[in-house]
Amino acid sequence: MRVRFTSRVARRVLVRRPRASMAPAMPDAAWVLASDAEAWETHARACFAASVDGECPLDVTRKNILNFAQGSFSLVEADLRATLPADLAVAVTEALVTEGLAEAFDLRKNLVSLKKVLLHCWHAADPLEHELRRMATFWRDDMNFENGFVRVERYREVCVAHMRCKGASHAAYDGRVLTKQICCVPRHPDAPRPARLKEMPASLTTRSWLRQARDALREISRSGDDDVFFRASSDDVSSGRLKSFPREEASSFEKMRVTSRDEAKTTGVVSTEEEPREEELEEEKKTPAREALDAFLASVARRTNDVYGFPLPAHFVASFLERVLIARGGAKALAILDETRSYAAHLEETALEFDNVSALLEKQTRSVESVLRDDIGARVDDETSVGGEEEEGGKKDTTRTSRVTRFRTRGVDYDETAVLSLRSANVHDRLRGLLCGCAPATRDLAWAVGTILKHPSRRLFAAGDHGGADFFPAEFKIGTLIAQHRATVAKWRPVMFAELEAMVPGASAGVLENFCENSGTLPVTKGPPEKATDEHQNKTWPPDTAITPALAYLRGKQACGACGGVFGGLWVQSGTCFRCDAVARNAGVCPKSVPRFGSGSGSRDDKEGNGKKRSTCPVSAWCPHRRRCMACEALFFSECASCGVTRGDGEDVAALVESFDMLCVFLDFDRTLCATKQGASPVRRTTERKEAEASLPFPYAEFDAALMSVATSHRETHVVTRNRHVDDIAAFLAHHGVRDAKRKVHNVARGESKAGAIIDVMRAAKCALAEKAKADSSREAEEHLRFASAVFVDDSIAELVDEEVAAIPGLTRVLFSRVVA
C-alpha cells in the first residue's frame, strides 16, 4: 500500500538517529497492525533500549515523569522513528501534526513569553501605584469637613488615578499568575489540577471588586438607599448574612447572576442545584488534562485510519502512543492548550462583566463631586471627577463658595444625611475607579490570549528573565494603560514633598532642590530650603512624632536601615526611608543597590530580608543629572541629554531620527528590531510545510514596525548585534526593503565592545559626506558634517553604558523599552 504524504514534517521522519546499540529488525506495518499487546511492547522496549539513553518511555509514571526529556515535538518524532516502520511512522507523525500537537508545543512558548511581559508590566506599575497611594494618604485631610474641602480637587485627582492604576496593575498581576499556572500544569494528565485553574474565574483577584460592586447594587435595588451598603460590614457580606434580593426585584441586575459556586458562597446567593453526593465525586476521576489527551488520541486514531489507511490497534493507542506523549511532554502541551482556551473564555466573560457592572454603578450611584456640590455646597472642579455634572444650559455653577462653613464644628450644624451620602459616594467611587482600570486591561489580555490561540506558531511575544526589551504586538496596550498615570505623579509629587518640607525642615533632604520628573517641570516653592549640616540632620532625623504631630501620616513599623527610624510601609522602600533615599541620591549612588549605611561589604546587612544578596546596578548606569538609575528606575527616567541616554520605543526612535537628522542609526537586533532572542535566526526554518509550499521561501520572524520603518527609510541604518546569523539577518532586512542589507549587518563577538563597529561605520559615513561636500561645494553638507550625530538603540543597559560606547562623541544612546515607553 502506497500513501502520499503532503507534509515535509512527515518526510523528515525517514532520517533515523544513531542508535546506542544494535537495534532489532524493523517489522513491516502489517505486523504492527496485527500484533497483540505483549508482542508489540516487547518490540518497542527493544527499540527504545537501542535508541534511548535512560529510562524507557513506556515506564513513565507520576513519580518518575521528571526523569524524561520533554518539551519538544522532535522528541515525539524521534520515538516514533525508533519504533515504527517508515511508512507507519510518517502516517502517525502526520496525524499528530494535523491534529495540532506541534502547534500546542508552539503555543506554550508564546504563553511563557506573555507571562514574562505581564510580569514586567506589573513591576512597572508597582512603584507608580505606590506613589499614588502615598500621595492619597498624605492628603487625606483634603476630604474633610473641618477644613471646608478647600483642596478637594487635588485629592480627588490623585484618588481617581490611583484606583484606575491599581485596577490595571491587578489585571496584569492576575494575567501573570494565571498564565504561569497554565504553563506549569502537571506533566502527567492524572495529576491534580492546580487550584487557581480549578477555581477560575473566582481565583482572579479583580473578581473581589466585582463581587463588592454587585453587593452594592444589590443593596441599592433592595432598599433604594445608597447608605445601606456603607452601614453593612464586610463580615456580613463574607459570612452570607446579606441575602440577595428576590428575583422579581432584580430587574437589570438579573443579567449579572453569580456563575461560580465560590462566588455564590461569598455573596450569600443560594444555589438551586443540589450538592453532588460522595459516590458521584468518586466517579469523576478524570482530570481535564486526561479528557483532552483521550479526545486527542481518539482523533489521531480516526485520522490515521480514514486518511492513511492504517487502523491502529487499541493497545497501540491506549498504551504505547499515550505513554510516549506523556513522557515527552505532549500530554502537557495538550493540557496547556485546553487550559488556555478555558482561560480565554473566562477573560472575555469577565471583561464584559466589568463593563456591565461599571455602567450600572455609573447609572445608579452618585459621584463624589455631585455630593460635594449639591449636598455640602463645596465648589468642585468637574474636570477632576469621573463623571462631573453641569447645570442646565451647559454652564457650571460658579456661585458656590470655595469654603464650607456649615460643618466647621461637628455637633453644631451637623447634617447626618450629607455625611452618609458622602461616605457612600466614596465607596462607590472607589469601586468605579477599580473597575474602570481593570476592564480595559482585562479586555486587552483577553485579546492577547485569543490571538495566541489563533496563531500559536507565530512569535507574538518575546521576553527574557534578565531585563531587556519585551517584544509584543502593537495592539497590546496594558503597558500604556499603566504608564498613562505617570502624568499625575509628575504633577503632584513635588507639591507633596514641598508641603512635607514646610512641616518638618530638612525632611525632604534635598529632594526639592534636584527633583525632576519626566515632564521636565520643577516644583513650585517659595525658595529652596537650606541644606542642613550633618549635626543638624542627626538631631532632627529621625523625627520625634510625639512633638511633630504633622508626621502622624508617616508612623508605622518599618525600620530604616540607614537612620534607624520607624515609618509606615508607604515611606520605606528596599529598607531605606524616603529621606535616606534622597541622601543616597545626593551622594550619587543608587539607593536600591548600595549596602546599608554603616555596614561593611559582605555583612549581613548587605542582604535582603529573604537572605539573598542585594542586587547591584552598574555604577555607570547612575545618572547624576536626573539622580536616577537607568538600570532599575524605569518609571522616573525618560532621558538625559548630558548623559546621552534616553528611553523610548520604536516611535520615539523614529521621531528622534527625524528631528535631529542623524548621520547614522545603529540598531540592536534581538528583542529590539526583531522578535528573536538568545541569538536565534530570524528565518523560521519550520518543517511544517506542504509540498505546494516547498518552492516558497521560509517565513521570517516578527519585527518592530517603527524601527523597521527607520531601517528602510534612513540610508545609513546599521544592525550591530551579537547574533551570529549574519546572512539570515541580512536576508531578513532585504526581504523587508532595506537596501544593501549585507553591508549593514555587523556581528560583535562576546566580550568585545560594540564601539568598534559603531566608530568604523561613523568614520566611513563622515568620509563619504566630506567627499560629497567637497565635490558639490554644498554648505548644507558641510553643516551636516560639522554637527554629525548618530543614535544607538539597544535593549541592554550594559551595552549602552559601556565606557567605549559612552566615549563616542555625538552618539545618543536609547534604552529600548516597550512596556514603560
Secondary structure by P-SEA (a helix, b strand, c coil): cbbbbcccccccccccccccccccccccaaaaaaccaaaaaaaaaaaaaaccccccccccccccccccccccaaaaaaaaaacccaaaaaaaaaaaaaacaaaaaaaaaaaaaaaaaaaaaaaaaaaaaaaaaaaaaaacccccccccccaaaaaaaaaaaaaaaaaaaaaaaaaaaaaaaaaacccccccccccccccccccccaaaaaaaaaaaaaaaaacccccccccccaaaaaacccccccccccccccccccccaaaaaaaccccccccccaaaaaaccccaaaaaaaaaaaaaaaaaaacccccccccccccaaaaaaaaaaaaaaaaaaaaaaaaaaaaaaaaaaaaaaaaaaacccccaaaaaccccccccccccccbbbbcccccccccccccccccccccccccaaaaaaaaaaaaaaaaaaaaaaaaaaaaaaaaaaaaaaaccccccbbbbccccbbbbcccccaaaaaacaaaaaaccaaaaaaaaaaaccccccccccccccccccccccccccccccaaaaaacccccccccccccccccccccccccbbbccccccccccaaaaaaaaaaccccccccccccccccccccccccccccccccccccccccccccccccccccccccccccccaaaaaaaaaaccccbbbbbccccccccccccccccccccccccccccccccccccaaaaaaaaccccbbbbccccaaaaaaaaaaaaccccccccbbbbcccccaaaaaaaaaaaaaaaaaaaaaaaccaaaaaaaaaccbbbbbccccccccccccccccbbbbccccccc
